Amino acid sequence: MASFTAHSTKAQASLASSQQAKLVSARPQRSTVRCNASLPVSLDSRQLNQAVNRCIRVSRHVATRSSRGQRCAVVAMAGAKYDYDLVIIGCGVGGHGAALHAVEQGMKVAVIEGHDIGGTCVNRGCVPSKALLAASGRIRDMKNEMHMKSMGIQVGSVSFDRAGVAAHATQLASAIQGNLKRSLEALGVDILIGQAKFVDNHTIKYGLPGRVDVGGQVTAKDVIIATGSVPFVPPGIPIDGKTVFTSDHALKLEWLPNWVAIIGSGYIGLEFSDVYTALGCEVTFIEAMDKIMPGFDTEIARMAERLLIKGRPIDYHTGVIATKVTPGVPGVKPVEIELTDFKTKKVVDTLEVDACMVATGRAPYTNGLNLGSIGVETDRRGFVPVSEKMEVLGSDGKVVPNVYCIGDANGKYMLAHAASAQGISAVENMLGRPNVLNHLSIPAACFTHPEVSFVGVTQEKAEEMAKEQGFPLGVAKTSFKANSKALAEKEGEGMAKMLYRKDTGEILGVHIIGLHAADLIHEASNAIATKQTVQDIKFAVHAHPTLSEVLDELIKSAHVTPPSSSSNSSAAKAGAKQPVAA
């Protein structure tokens, strides 16, 4: 960059400042460009323009020759007016995915993280919980003598080390956290430590409470909010971290209660019931809805109840809420839980258990961002409102320029991989390449034994859509009992179901419960994402014998019957609607 030391008139100084700003704006930041043009001490406007233009030509020449040409070109759009092209507040799976994609697109990126790289998923969620499920699943299998004998295997007494199982989860989280951090550093992403808050839509302050040596202020052309979420604890439930706790505490597996009540029967509650019962605990579910596993397809939930609850030391109360919980003392005093009817609001029962785990979902971590400084208000639950392009919306409903929000903080789909997909979509949109993520194509999975997975809508929702829109609904089903690989594993319990339009072949939803269901769902989710129909994937070939043939059978059993052109013509002439097939 040229160094201007000119003694000139006010007009010349003003012009010099203006031209310098243009030069800086045009400069590719990631190239070391220095203009050696000799500038006279006193400049008139013509000479100044010529000198500046020479520097700009040098800058462009270097940018063209640079092996980072794409990177330079993108950075030049933002210019040196900002410290970064993109600053991401929060570095969980969503922030990490956005950062990687932004760097790939040639952007200069920084992440601001106030806790741990990897966020909830890596440190307190998906990753350590899967480690516990993997270990406890092995223990469950080895304790199942009947299952082992059916394959000619005899197993002696099975024991386990609780601390060793817990250490497996901790070590896995630590290893993956380190991997994520190193991947960012290797790509040149700056990691800034602290809790962030907005000054304006281009300026972020960050720091840690009580630490004057940590923090600062940075500017960016674009900002992504990726602050994630924390466990939601209903009113009246004091958390002591020992006898009354959330999933964050449960992952540490500091002790194994003989009897644990789990408030909520969603993904988190189901997975921990799998862990606890495999390790010898009894479980009681407390569910506010009228049925267990309310977020699942009804038919899948019924089979899940048979496979994951009945036959295990688990019972449940539905249609009730825990209005009062009194912590106990491990091994000394029980936890008392007051149950109130969800509809009548009358106390109906009191439970005494060894421990109580609160698994009632998660709440966005958006406090302290100073969103008011950019004209943004969260909804009553704390979620940041966004457009379909992940652009943050102000209190007036209009887009706040250059600010995006992804992941749990916006509440659209509170899954780690959804956050990553939203981050990539946000980067595409800020680069002027319009991208709208189809959230119905995002798969979800519950890593119990056996696993449950789904993508798209439930059968209940599909039936509503068919009735409202007037199309024939197809329902295809198949069983794991017909799959050679599942039978070889002695794991034939399970089913798969596909919901589709019989007139067009559009896939509306797929639900699977069975061995490795979480791995099988992606063929269906990718088909929905790429708008492939049943006809498009009907002739795909699957290796034999593999579990993937469950999907193969499911797809082949679907039958599409497009309305004939003559029928359409006749109906159009008669002014009548096509009948909806049963």
C-alpha positions in Angstrom: 0.0 0.0 0.0 1.3 3.4 -0.9 2.4 5.7 2.0 1.1 9.2 1.5 3.2 12.0 3.0 2.1 15.0 1.1 2.0 18.7 2.3 -0.9 20.0 0.3 -3.9 22.1 0.4 -7.1 21.0 2.2 -8.6 20.1 -1.2 -5.6 18.0 -2.1 -5.6 16.3 1.3 -9.3 15.5 1.0 -8.7 14.1 -2.5 -5.8 12.1 -1.3 -7.8 10.6 1.5 -10.6 9.7 -0.9 -8.3 8.1 -3.4 -6.5 6.2 -0.7 -9.8 4.8 0.6 -10.5 3.6 -3.0 -7.1 2.0 -3.2 -7.5 0.2 0.1 -10.9 -1.0 -1.0 -9.5 -2.4 -4.2 -6.6 -4.1 -2.5 -6.6 -7.9 -2.2 -6.0 -8.4 1.6 -4.4 -11.8 1.4 -1.6 -10.8 -1.0 1.4 -8.9 0.2 1.2 -5.9 -2.2 3.5 -2.9 -1.8 3.5 -0.1 -4.3 7.0 1.4 -4.7 5.9 4.3 -6.8 7.8 7.4 -5.8 5.4 10.2 -4.8 6.5 13.8 -5.0 6.2 15.7 -1.7 3.7 18.1 -3.2 1.0 16.7 -5.5 -1.6 18.2 -7.7 -4.8 16.2 -8.4 -3.6 14.9 -11.7 -0.3 13.5 -10.3 -2.1 12.0 -7.4 -4.6 10.2 -9.6 -1.7 8.8 -11.7 0.2 7.6 -8.7 -2.9 5.9 -7.2 -3.8 4.3 -10.5 -0.3 2.8 -10.8 -0.6 1.3 -7.3 -4.0 -0.1 -8.2 -2.6 -1.7 -11.4 0.2 -3.3 -9.3 -2.3 -4.7 -6.9 -4.4 -6.1 -9.6 -1.4 -7.6 -11.3 -0.3 -9.4 -8.2 -3.9 -10.6 -7.5 -4.1 -12.1 -11.0 -0.8 -13.9 -10.6 -1.6 -15.1 -7.0 -2.3 -18.8 -6.5 -5.1 -17.5 -4.3 -6.7 -15.6 -7.0 -10.3 -16.7 -6.1 -9.6 -15.8 -2.4 -8.2 -12.4 -3.3 -11.1 -11.6 -5.6 -13.7 -12.3 -2.9 -11.8 -10.4 -0.2 -11.4 -7.4 -2.4 -15.2 -7.1 -2.5 -15.2 -6.5 1.2 -12.1 -4.4 1.2 -9.9 -3.3 4.1 -12.8 -1.3 5.4 -13.4 -4.3 7.7 -11.1 -6.6 9.7 -12.8 -9.6 8.2 -15.2 -10.6 5.5 -17.1 -12.8 8.0 -17.2 -13.1 11.7 -19.1 -16.0 13.2 -20.3 -15.7 16.8 -20.2 -19.3 18.2 -18.2 -22.2 16.9 -20.3 -25.3 17.3 -21.0 -27.6 14.4 -23.0 -24.8 12.6 -20.3 -22.1 13.0 -17.5 -24.6 12.1 -19.4 -25.7 8.9 -20.0 -22.0 7.9 -16.4 -21.1 8.5 -15.0 -24.0 6.4 -17.3 -23.1 3.5 -16.5 -19.4 3.7 -12.8 -20.0 3.6 -13.3 -22.3 0.6 -15.0 -19.4 -1.1 -12.0 -17.2 -0.5 -13.3 -15.2 2.5 -11.2 -14.0 5.5 -13.0 -15.4 8.6 -12.9 -15.2 12.3 -14.9 -17.1 14.9 -15.7 -15.8 18.4 -16.2 -18.6 21.0 -16.9 -18.0 24.6 -16.9 -21.6 25.7 -15.6 -24.7 23.9 -14.8 -25.2 20.2 -17.4 -27.6 18.9 -20.3 -26.2 21.0 -23.0 -28.4 22.5 -22.8 -31.2 20.0 -19.2 -32.0 20.4 -18.8 -31.2 24.1 -22.2 -31.8 25.7 -24.4 -33.5 23.2 -24.2 -35.6 20.1 -20.7 -36.8 20.4 -20.3 -37.8 24.1 -23.8 -39.2 24.2 -23.0 -41.5 21.3 -19.9 -42.7 23.1 -22.1 -43.6 26.1 -24.6 -45.3 23.8 -21.9 -47.3 22.0 -20.4 -48.6 25.3 -23.7 -49.3 27.0 -25.0 -51.0 23.8 -22.1 -53.4 23.8 -22.9 -54.2 27.5 -26.6 -54.8 26.6 -25.6 -57.1 23.8 -23.3 -59.2 25.9 -25.8 -59.4 28.7 -28.4 -60.8 26.3 -27.6 -64.4 26.7 -30.5 -65.6 24.6 -29.4 -63.4 21.7 -25.8 -64.6 21.9 -26.8 -68.3 22.2 -28.9 -68.0 19.1 -25.7 -67.4 17.2 -23.8 -70.1 19.1 -22.0 -67.8 21.4 -21.7 -68.4 25.1 -20.9 -65.4 27.3 -19.9 -65.5 31.0 -20.7 -62.8 33.5 -20.4 -59.3 32.1 -19.2 -56.4 34.2 -18.2 -52.8 33.4 -16.4 -49.9 34.9 -18.6 -46.9 35.2 -15.7 -44.5 35.3 -14.2 -46.1 32.3 -17.4 -45.7 30.3 -17.6 -42.1 31.3 -14.0 -41.5 30.4 -14.6 -42.9 26.9 -17.2 -40.1 26.3 -15.0 -37.4 27.7 -11.9 -38.5 25.7 -13.9 -38.7 22.5 -15.3 -35.2 23.0 -11.8 -33.8 23.7 -10.3 -35.5 20.7 -13.0 -34.2 18.3 -12.8 -30.7 19.8 -9.1 -30.7 19.1 -9.6 -31.8 15.6 -12.1 -29.0 14.9 -9.8 -26.4 16.4 -6.8 -27.6 14.3 -8.9 -27.7 11.1 -9.8 -24.0 11.6 -6.2 -23.0 12.4 -4.9 -24.8 9.4 -7.2 -22.9 7.1 -6.2 -19.5 8.6 -9.4 -18.9 10.5 -8.8 -16.6 13.5 -10.2 -17.9 16.8 -11.2 -15.1 19.1 -12.0 -16.1 22.7 -14.8 -14.3 24.5 -18.5 -13.7 24.7 -19.7 -11.5 21.8 -22.2 -8.6 21.6 -23.2 -6.3 18.8 -22.2 -2.7 18.5 -23.8 -2.4 15.1 -24.3 -4.8 12.2 -20.7 -4.7 11.3 -19.0 -4.3 14.7 -18.6 -6.9 17.4 -17.2 -6.6 20.9 -16.0 -9.6 22.8 -14.5 -10.5 26.1 -14.7 -12.7 29.2 -16.1 -11.5 32.6 -13.4 -10.4 34.9 -10.6 -10.8 32.3 -9.1 -7.6 31.1 -6.4 -9.5 29.2 -9.0 -11.2 26.9 -11.2 -9.5 24.3 -11.4 -6.7 21.9 -13.5 -5.4 19.0 -13.6 -6.4 15.4 -15.4 -5.4 12.3 -16.8 -7.6 9.5 -18.7 -7.2 6.3 -21.0 -10.0 7.3 -21.8 -11.6 10.7 -23.3 -15.0 11.5 -25.0 -15.7 14.8 -24.3 -19.4 15.7 -24.6 -19.4 19.5 -26.6 -22.6 19.8 -28.7 -23.6 22.8 -28.7 -24.7 26.4 -31.0 -27.3 28.1 -34.5 -25.9 28.8 -35.5 -26.4 32.5 -39.2 -25.8 33.2 -40.2 -23.5 36.2 -40.3 -25.3 39.6 -37.4 -27.6 38.9 -34.2 -26.7 40.7 -31.1 -28.2 39.2 -28.5 -29.4 41.7 -26.4 -31.4 39.2 -26.4 -34.5 41.3 -29.9 -35.8 41.9 -31.8 -33.4 39.6 -29.8 -32.7 36.4 -29.9 -32.1 32.7 -28.2 -34.0 29.9 -25.1 -31.9 30.4 -24.6 -33.4 33.8 -25.8 -36.9 32.8 -23.0 -37.2 30.2 -20.5 -37.1 33.0 -22.0 -40.4 34.4 -20.7 -39.6 37.9 -23.1 -42.1 39.4 -25.8 -44.6 38.4 -29.1 -44.1 40.2 -31.1 -47.3 40.8 -34.2 -45.5 39.7 -34.2 -42.4 37.5 -37.2 -40.4 36.3 -36.8 -38.7 32.9 -39.0 -35.7 32.2 -39.6 -35.8 28.4 -39.7 -38.7 26.0 -38.0 -37.1 23.0 -34.7 -38.0 21.5 -32.6 -37.0 24.5 -34.8 -38.9 27.0 -35.0 -42.0 24.8 -31.3 -42.2 24.3 -30.5 -41.8 28.0 -33.1 -44.4 28.9 -31.2 -46.7 26.6 -28.0 -46.0 28.4 -29.4 -46.2 31.9 -31.3 -49.5 31.4 -28.2 -51.1 29.8 -26.2 -50.2 32.8 -28.7 -51.6 35.3 -31.0 -48.7 36.2 -34.8 -48.5 36.2 -36.4 -45.6 34.3 -39.8 -43.8 34.6 -40.8 -41.4 31.8 -42.8 -38.3 32.6 -44.5 -37.0 29.4 -46.8 -34.0 29.1 -48.4 -35.2 25.9 -51.0 -37.9 25.8 -48.7 -40.4 24.2 -45.1 -41.5 24.6 -42.7 -40.2 22.0 -45.1 -37.5 20.7 -42.8 -36.2 17.9 -42.6 -39.5 16.1 -44.8 -41.0 13.4 -47.5 -42.9 15.3 -46.9 -46.3 13.8 -43.1 -46.0 14.3 -43.7 -44.8 17.9 -45.8 -47.9 18.6 -43.0 -50.2 17.4 -40.5 -48.1 19.3 -42.5 -48.5 22.5 -42.5 -52.3 22.0 -38.8 -52.5 21.2 -37.3 -49.7 23.4 -39.7 -49.6 26.5 -41.6 -52.8 26.9 -39.3 -55.6 28.0 -37.0 -53.2 29.6 -37.3 -51.8 33.2 -39.1 -48.7 32.0 -42.6 -47.4 32.8 -44.2 -44.0 32.0 -46.8 -41.5 32.9 -48.4 -39.5 30.0 -50.5 -36.4 30.1 -48.8 -35.1 33.2 -46.2 -32.5 34.0 -43.7 -32.3 36.8 -44.8 -29.1 38.6 -42.5 -29.5 41.6 -39.3 -31.3 42.0 -37.4 -31.5 45.3 -33.8 -32.6 45.1 -32.5 -35.4 47.3 -29.1 -36.8 48.5 -27.5 -39.6 46.5 -28.1 -42.9 48.4 -29.6 -41.1 51.3 -32.7 -39.1 50.4 -35.0 -39.6 47.4 -36.0 -37.0 44.9 -39.7 -36.0 45.2 -41.6 -35.2 42.0 -45.1 -33.8 42.1 -47.2 -34.8 39.0 -49.9 -32.5 37.8 -52.5 -33.4 35.1 -51.6 -31.4 32.0 -55.2 -30.6 31.2 -56.9 -30.2 34.6 -53.9 -28.7 36.3 -54.7 -30.9 39.4 -52.0 -32.8 41.3 -52.5 -36.5 40.6 -49.5 -38.2 42.0 -46.1 -37.9 43.7 -43.0 -40.0 42.8 -40.0 -40.7 44.9 -37.0 -41.7 42.8 -33.2 -41.7 43.2 -32.6 -39.1 40.6 -34.5 -37.0 38.0 -33.2 -36.1 34.6 -34.7 -33.1 32.8 -35.0 -33.7 29.1 -37.6 -31.2 28.0 -35.8 -29.8 25.0 -33.4 -26.9 24.6 -33.6 -23.1 24.7 -31.6 -20.7 22.4 -28.5 -19.1 23.9 -29.1 -15.6 22.7 -29.0 -13.5 25.8 -26.2 -10.9 26.0 -25.8 -10.4 22.2 -27.2 -6.9 22.5 -29.5 -7.5 19.6 -31.3 -4.3 20.3 -28.3 -2.4 18.9 -29.2 -3.7 15.5 -33.0 -3.4 15.9 -33.7 -7.1 16.5 -36.0 -8.7 19.1 -36.2 -12.4 19.8 -39.5 -14.1 20.2 -40.9 -15.1 23.6 -38.8 -18.2 23.6 -35.6 -16.4 22.8 -35.2 -17.4 19.1 -33.8 -15.0 16.6 -36.2 -14.4 13.7 -34.8 -15.2 10.2 -35.8 -15.3 6.6 -35.7 -18.4 4.5 -32.2 -17.3 3.5 -31.1 -17.2 7.2 -31.0 -13.4 7.2 -31.9 -11.9 10.6 -35.1 -9.9 10.6 -35.5 -6.7 12.6 -38.4 -5.9 14.9 -40.0 -4.2 11.8 -39.9 -7.5 9.9 -37.4 -6.3 7.5 -34.0 -7.9 6.8 -31.1 -6.5 8.9 -28.3 -6.0 6.4 -25.3 -8.3 6.6 -26.4 -10.3 9.7 -27.4 -14.0 9.6 -28.4 -16.5 12.2 -28.1 -20.3 12.0 -28.7 -23.4 14.1 -30.4 -23.7 17.4 -30.4 -19.9 17.9 -33.1 -19.5 15.1 -35.1 -22.5 16.2 -36.0 -23.7 12.6 -34.6 -27.2 13.1 -32.5 -27.9 16.3 -30.1 -30.4 15.0 -26.3 -30.1 14.6 -26.2 -31.0 10.9 -29.1 -28.7 10.2 -27.0 -25.9 11.7 -24.1 -26.7 9.4 -26.4 -26.8 6.4 -27.9 -23.5 7.3 -24.4 -22.0 7.8 -23.4 -23.1 4.2 -26.7 -21.6 2.9 -26.0 -18.3 4.7 -22.5 -18.0 3.2 -24.0 -18.7 -0.3 -26.6 -16.0 0.2 -24.1 -13.4 1.4 -22.0 -14.0 -1.7 -24.9 -13.3 -3.9 -25.8 -16.8 -4.8 -29.4 -17.3 -3.6 -29.8 -20.5 -1.6 -32.8 -21.7 0.3 -32.4 -24.9 2.4 -35.2 -27.4 2.2 -35.7 -28.3 5.9 -38.0 -31.2 5.0 -34.9 -32.9 3.4 -32.9 -32.8 6.7 -32.8 -36.3 8.4 -33.1 -36.9 12.1 -32.1 -39.9 14.1 -32.4 -41.3 17.6 -29.4 -43.5 18.4 -31.2 -46.1 20.6 -30.8 -49.8 20.2 -32.4 -50.3 17.6 -32.1 -46.8 16.1 -34.9 -44.7 14.8 -34.6 -42.2 11.9 -36.8 -40.2 9.6 -36.9 -37.5 7.0 -39.9 -35.4 5.8 -43.4 -35.6 7.2 -45.2 -38.1 9.3 -48.1 -40.2 7.9 -50.5 -38.1 9.9 -49.2 -34.9 8.3 -49.1 -36.5 4.8 -52.7 -37.5 5.1 -53.6 -33.9 6.0 -51.6 -32.7 3.0 -53.3 -35.2 0.6 -56.8 -34.1 1.8 -56.0 -30.4 1.6 -54.3 -30.5 -1.8 -56.3 -33.3 -3.4 -53.7 -35.8 -4.3 -53.6 -39.6 -3.8 -51.3 -40.7 -1.0 -49.2 -43.8 -1.3 -47.8 -45.7 1.7 -45.1 -48.3 1.1 -43.8 -50.5 4.0 -41.2 -53.2 4.4 -39.8 -55.2 7.3 -36.2 -55.9 8.5 -37.3 -59.5 8.8 -37.1 -59.7 5.1 -33.5 -58.5 5.0 -30.7 -61.1 4.8 -28.1 -58.9 6.6 -30.4 -58.1 9.5 -31.3 -61.8 9.9 -27.6 -62.7 9.9 -27.1 -60.3 12.7 -30.2 -61.7 14.5 -31.6 -58.2 14.4 -34.8 -58.7 12.3 -37.0 -56.4 14.4 -37.8 -53.2 12.6 -39.6 -51.6 9.7 -39.4 -48.9 7.1 -42.2 -46.8 5.7 -42.3 -44.3 2.8 -45.0 -41.7 2.2 -45.3 -40.5 -1.4 -47.7 -39.0 -4.0 -49.1 -41.7 -6.1 -49.8 -39.3 -9.0 -46.3 -37.8 -9.3 -44.0 -40.0 -7.3 -42.8 -37.2 -5.0 -41.4 -38.5 -1.8 -43.0 -36.9 1.2 -41.4 -38.8 4.1 -39.5 -41.9 5.1 -39.4 -43.4 8.6 -37.1 -46.3 9.7 -36.7 -48.2 13.0 -34.2 -51.0 13.0 -30.5 -51.9 12.9 -28.4 -48.9 11.8 -31.5 -46.9 10.8 -29.5 -43.7 11.3 -27.2 -44.7 8.5 -29.9 -45.8 6.1 -32.0 -42.7 6.1 -29.7 -40.6 3.9 -30.6 -42.2 0.6 -34.1 -40.9 1.2 -33.1 -37.5 2.5 -30.8 -36.9 -0.5 -33.6 -38.0 -2.8 -35.9 -35.4 -1.2 -33.2 -32.7 -1.3 -32.5 -33.3 -5.0 -36.2 -33.7 -5.8 -35.9 -37.2 -7.1 -39.1 -39.1 -7.4 -39.9 -42.8 -6.7 -39.5 -43.4 -10.5 -36.1 -41.8 -10.5 -34.6 -44.1 -7.8 -36.7 -47.2 -8.4 -34.0 -48.9 -10.5 -31.0 -48.0 -8.3 -28.8 -51.1 -7.4 -28.0 -52.0 -3.9 -25.3 -54.4 -2.8 -26.4 -57.8 -1.5 -26.6 -58.7 1.3 -26.7 -55.3 3.0 -29.1 -53.3 5.1 -29.4 -50.8 2.3 -31.7 -53.4 0.6 -34.4 -52.3 3.2 -34.6 -49.1 1.3 -34.4 -51.0 -2.0 -37.4 -53.1 -1.1 -39.3 -50.0 0.2 -38.8 -48.1 -3.1 -39.6 -51.0 -5.3 -42.9 -51.7 -3.4 -44.1 -48.2 -4.2 -46.5 -47.8 -7.2 -47.0 -44.5 -9.1 -50.0 -44.1 -11.3 -49.8 -40.7 -13.1 -53.2 -39.5 -14.3 -53.6 -40.2 -18.0 -53.7 -37.3 -20.4 -57.1 -38.4 -21.7 -58.5 -38.4 -18.2 -57.1 -35.0 -17.6 -58.6 -33.7 -20.8 -62.0 -35.2 -20.0 -62.0 -33.9 -16.5 -61.0 -30.4 -17.7 -63.8 -30.4 -20.2 -66.3 -31.4 -17.6 -64.9 -28.9 -15.2 -64.5 -31.6 -12.6 -61.7 -32.4 -10.1 -59.7 -35.7 -10.3 -60.9 -38.0 -7.5 -58.5 -38.6 -4.6 -57.5 -42.3 -4.4 -57.7 -44.0 -1.1 
